[in-house]
Amino acid sequence: MFDRTTSIANIMTRDVFFLHPDDSMEQVDELFATHNIHHVPVIDNESHVVGIISKGDYLKTLHGFTLFKTEKNQAYNQAILRSLLVGEVMTKQVASLQPEDSVDVAAGYFRENLFHAIPVVDRQRKLVGILTTFDMLNFAFMEPALLSSAV
């Protein structure tokens, strides 16, 4: 069994894709299309987390787009993505964790709020990582030999 007091610094993803509020939704489209990610923290110019955009948020914006894949419709859809800003679509009320928080605390956040990803910030609220349910599953089902070296 794993140690529930392990800090999330040991299991979080440190190499995080991020966006700014004034980036276009076209950039979100590119990120989701080229990387196997489902959540992107949004930061200001000082790296403070100001929001998060999920694949669900992104898909909701696409909901009103044309269904037919004609060249004209695709051009129209891309124009809409270029004109929409991340700050207009992102979730602004964002929970966060700190690297020293335990996996037990993180599990409580995930269970209580049905989150799938939580930005990890330092004491100045600057982005230092992201913790996903996938990170938690990897930790929970890590081989015992690897588990002792991760803690």
C-alpha positions as a Markdown table, in Angstrom:
| # | Residue | x | y | z |
|---|---|---|---|---|
| 1 | Met | 0.0 | 0.0 | 0.0 |
| 2 | Phe | 1.2 | 3.5 | -0.8 |
| 3 | Asp | 2.0 | 6.2 | 1.7 |
| 4 | Arg | -0.9 | 8.7 | 1.8 |
| 5 | Thr | 1.4 | 11.4 | 3.3 |
| 6 | Thr | 3.7 | 11.5 | 0.3 |
| 7 | Ser | 3.9 | 15.0 | -1.0 |
| 8 | Ile | 2.4 | 15.7 | -4.4 |
| 9 | Ala | 5.8 | 17.2 | -5.5 |
| 10 | Asn | 6.9 | 13.5 | -5.9 |
| 11 | Ile | 4.1 | 12.6 | -8.4 |
| 12 | Met | 2.9 | 15.8 | -10.1 |
| 13 | Thr | 3.7 | 16.6 | -13.7 |
| 14 | Arg | 6.3 | 19.4 | -13.8 |
| 15 | Asp | 6.6 | 20.0 | -17.5 |
| 16 | Val | 3.3 | 21.8 | -18.0 |
| 17 | Phe | 1.8 | 23.3 | -21.1 |
| 18 | Phe | 0.2 | 26.7 | -20.3 |
| 19 | Leu | -1.6 | 29.5 | -22.0 |
| 20 | His | -2.3 | 33.2 | -21.3 |
| 21 | Pro | -5.8 | 34.8 | -21.2 |
| 22 | Asp | -5.1 | 36.7 | -24.4 |
| 23 | Asp | -4.1 | 33.6 | -26.4 |
| 24 | Ser | -6.6 | 32.5 | -29.0 |
| 25 | Met | -8.7 | 29.4 | -28.8 |
| 26 | Glu | -6.9 | 28.3 | -32.0 |
| 27 | Gln | -3.9 | 27.8 | -29.8 |
| 28 | Val | -6.0 | 25.5 | -27.5 |
| 29 | Asp | -7.1 | 23.6 | -30.6 |
| 30 | Glu | -3.5 | 23.1 | -31.6 |
| 31 | Leu | -2.5 | 22.0 | -28.1 |
| 32 | Phe | -5.3 | 19.4 | -27.7 |
| 33 | Ala | -4.7 | 18.2 | -31.3 |
| 34 | Thr | -1.0 | 17.6 | -30.9 |
| 35 | His | -0.6 | 16.5 | -27.3 |
| 36 | Asn | -2.4 | 13.9 | -25.2 |
| 37 | Ile | -3.6 | 16.4 | -22.5 |
| 38 | His | -7.0 | 17.4 | -21.3 |
| 39 | His | -6.3 | 20.5 | -19.0 |
| 40 | Val | -4.2 | 23.6 | -19.6 |
| 41 | Pro | -3.5 | 26.1 | -16.8 |
| 42 | Val | -3.9 | 29.8 | -17.8 |
| 43 | Ile | -1.3 | 32.1 | -16.3 |
| 44 | Asp | -0.7 | 35.9 | -16.3 |
| 45 | Asn | 2.6 | 37.5 | -17.2 |
| 46 | Glu | 4.1 | 36.8 | -13.7 |
| 47 | Ser | 3.2 | 33.0 | -14.0 |
| 48 | His | 0.3 | 33.3 | -11.5 |
| 49 | Val | -2.5 | 30.9 | -12.2 |
| 50 | Val | -5.6 | 32.8 | -13.3 |
| 51 | Gly | -7.7 | 30.1 | -14.8 |
| 52 | Ile | -7.8 | 26.6 | -16.4 |
| 53 | Ile | -9.2 | 25.4 | -19.7 |
| 54 | Ser | -10.3 | 21.8 | -20.0 |
| 55 | Lys | -11.0 | 19.7 | -23.1 |
| 56 | Gly | -14.6 | 19.9 | -22.0 |
| 57 | Asp | -14.5 | 23.8 | -22.1 |
| 58 | Tyr | -13.0 | 23.5 | -25.5 |
| 59 | Leu | -15.5 | 21.1 | -26.8 |
| 60 | Lys | -18.4 | 23.2 | -25.5 |
| 61 | Thr | -17.1 | 26.1 | -27.7 |
| 62 | Leu | -17.0 | 23.8 | -30.7 |
| 63 | His | -20.6 | 22.7 | -30.1 |
| 64 | Gly | -22.1 | 25.6 | -32.0 |
| 65 | Phe | -19.8 | 25.1 | -35.0 |
| 66 | Thr | -20.9 | 23.7 | -38.3 |
| 67 | Leu | -21.0 | 19.9 | -38.5 |
| 68 | Phe | -20.1 | 19.5 | -42.1 |
| 69 | Lys | -16.5 | 19.3 | -42.9 |
| 70 | Thr | -16.5 | 21.3 | -46.1 |
| 71 | Glu | -13.5 | 23.6 | -46.8 |
| 72 | Lys | -15.7 | 26.7 | -46.4 |
| 73 | Asn | -17.1 | 25.5 | -43.1 |
| 74 | Gln | -13.6 | 24.6 | -41.8 |
| 75 | Ala | -12.3 | 28.0 | -42.6 |
| 76 | Tyr | -15.3 | 29.6 | -40.8 |
| 77 | Asn | -14.7 | 27.4 | -37.7 |
| 78 | Gln | -11.0 | 28.3 | -37.7 |
| 79 | Ala | -11.9 | 32.0 | -37.9 |
| 80 | Ile | -14.1 | 31.7 | -34.9 |
| 81 | Leu | -11.3 | 29.9 | -32.9 |
| 82 | Arg | -8.9 | 32.7 | -33.9 |
| 83 | Ser | -11.3 | 35.4 | -32.6 |
| 84 | Leu | -12.2 | 33.7 | -29.3 |
| 85 | Leu | -9.8 | 34.3 | -26.4 |
| 86 | Val | -8.8 | 31.8 | -23.8 |
| 87 | Gly | -9.8 | 34.3 | -21.1 |
| 88 | Glu | -13.4 | 34.3 | -22.5 |
| 89 | Val | -13.7 | 30.5 | -22.2 |
| 90 | Met | -11.5 | 29.5 | -19.3 |
| 91 | Thr | -12.8 | 28.6 | -15.8 |
| 92 | Lys | -11.7 | 31.5 | -13.6 |
| 93 | Gln | -12.4 | 30.0 | -10.2 |
| 94 | Val | -9.5 | 27.6 | -9.9 |
| 95 | Ala | -8.6 | 25.4 | -6.9 |
| 96 | Ser | -4.9 | 24.8 | -6.5 |
| 97 | Leu | -2.5 | 22.7 | -4.5 |
| 98 | Gln | 1.0 | 23.3 | -3.2 |
| 99 | Pro | 3.9 | 20.9 | -3.8 |
| 100 | Glu | 4.1 | 20.0 | -0.1 |
| 101 | Asp | 0.4 | 19.0 | 0.1 |
| 102 | Ser | 0.0 | 15.3 | 0.5 |
| 103 | Val | -1.6 | 12.8 | -1.9 |
| 104 | Asp | -4.3 | 12.3 | 0.7 |
| 105 | Val | -5.2 | 16.1 | 0.5 |
| 106 | Ala | -5.2 | 15.9 | -3.3 |
| 107 | Ala | -7.4 | 12.8 | -3.3 |
| 108 | Gly | -9.9 | 14.8 | -1.1 |
| 109 | Tyr | -10.0 | 17.6 | -3.7 |
| 110 | Phe | -10.5 | 15.2 | -6.5 |
| 111 | Arg | -13.3 | 13.3 | -4.8 |
| 112 | Glu | -15.1 | 16.3 | -3.4 |
| 113 | Asn | -15.1 | 18.4 | -6.5 |
| 114 | Leu | -14.9 | 15.8 | -9.2 |
| 115 | Phe | -11.9 | 17.5 | -10.7 |
| 116 | His | -9.6 | 15.7 | -13.1 |
| 117 | Ala | -6.6 | 18.1 | -12.8 |
| 118 | Ile | -5.5 | 20.7 | -10.3 |
| 119 | Pro | -2.7 | 23.3 | -10.9 |
| 120 | Val | 0.2 | 23.1 | -8.4 |
| 121 | Val | 1.4 | 26.5 | -7.3 |
| 122 | Asp | 4.2 | 27.8 | -5.0 |
| 123 | Arg | 3.5 | 30.2 | -2.2 |
| 124 | Gln | 3.4 | 33.2 | -4.6 |
| 125 | Arg | 0.7 | 31.3 | -6.6 |
| 126 | Lys | 3.1 | 30.8 | -9.5 |
| 127 | Leu | 2.6 | 27.6 | -11.6 |
| 128 | Val | 5.1 | 24.9 | -10.8 |
| 129 | Gly | 3.1 | 21.8 | -12.0 |
| 130 | Ile | -0.2 | 20.1 | -12.5 |
| 131 | Leu | -1.6 | 17.1 | -10.7 |
| 132 | Thr | -4.0 | 14.9 | -12.6 |
| 133 | Thr | -6.1 | 11.9 | -11.7 |
| 134 | Phe | -3.7 | 10.0 | -14.0 |
| 135 | Asp | -0.8 | 11.0 | -11.9 |
| 136 | Met | -2.7 | 9.8 | -8.8 |
| 137 | Leu | -3.5 | 6.4 | -10.5 |
| 138 | Asn | 0.2 | 6.0 | -11.5 |
| 139 | Phe | 1.2 | 6.6 | -7.9 |
| 140 | Ala | -1.4 | 4.3 | -6.4 |
| 141 | Phe | -0.5 | 1.4 | -8.7 |
| 142 | Met | 3.3 | 1.9 | -8.8 |
| 143 | Glu | 5.3 | -1.2 | -8.3 |
| 144 | Pro | 6.4 | -1.5 | -4.6 |
| 145 | Ala | 10.2 | -1.3 | -5.5 |
| 146 | Leu | 9.6 | 1.9 | -7.4 |
| 147 | Leu | 7.3 | 3.2 | -4.7 |
| 148 | Ser | 10.0 | 3.2 | -2.0 |
| 149 | Ser | 12.4 | 5.1 | -4.3 |
| 150 | Ala | 9.8 | 7.7 | -5.2 |
| 151 | Val | 9.1 | 8.7 | -1.6 |
